[in-house]
């Protein structure tokens, strides 16, 4: 059994660790509320621009934007991976990266090459370790995502798709369900799926008529570009809310585990001290009996 001094040092060390995890839990809880408010605030904009894009896409079927045209064969796949810059958030990043690897295996089995855009330090480091080409990246976004920081890397992938160098683009991120559940998601981004533009149960067969300025092509091009950027921003906002929720839960579990470890060490310390006292009493009684 370890000495009393060693056990006291272990207890002190675990207590210090618990103070750190408790502080991180409180910070994550504060950031989580702000991240959830930001995520929910951006949803109405995404819903409205989706409806407008749907109406515009069906209003002028004679002009097919490249983002709406499905390629006959998929030889090159681009994937935009959204992860966190920091760790200590449980299996959040591991889950989405594992799903990305499974999807990459399927694409490679079909004969497609994969290129990627990394949003977040964890995803960038993982892609570099497994040797996936990274055409653009953005890290150190902070707790508040800014669209101007995301436009550059996203524009690189959109240009590759428009030039025909990439035949399909996918988006990987963690969708926020609630504080205890975050769902890793890999969904198609380009060409834009019809389910995204049709909405939830809304009829799109009716005719829409617009007056365009300066011309329909310029308006549709700009609108669909803004729509894709809105999808990326929403994914980043969802991922940040998921990150803070997962970190709060992970730090709370760490604090609870530290408390259990302290209780166990305290019990061992008490047993060790009691054994030492019993041994001293035995020696005293034995010495007195010998005299």
HELIX and SHEET records of a PDB file:
HELIX    1   1 UNK A    4  UNK A   59  1                                  56    
HELIX    2   2 UNK A   66  UNK A   68  5                                   3    
HELIX    3   3 UNK A   92  UNK A  109  1                                  18    
HELIX    4   4 UNK A  121  UNK A  130  1                                  10    
HELIX    5   5 UNK A  147  UNK A  162  1                                  16    
HELIX    6   6 UNK A  194  UNK A  198  1                                   5    
HELIX    7   7 UNK A  216  UNK A  290  1                                  75    
SHEET    1   A 5 UNK A 133  UNK A 138  0                                        
SHEET    2   A 5 UNK A 113  UNK A 119  1                                        
SHEET    3   A 5 UNK A  76  UNK A  82  1                                        
SHEET    4   A 5 UNK A 168  UNK A 178  1                                        
SHEET    5   A 5 UNK A 181  UNK A 190 -1                                        
END                                                                             
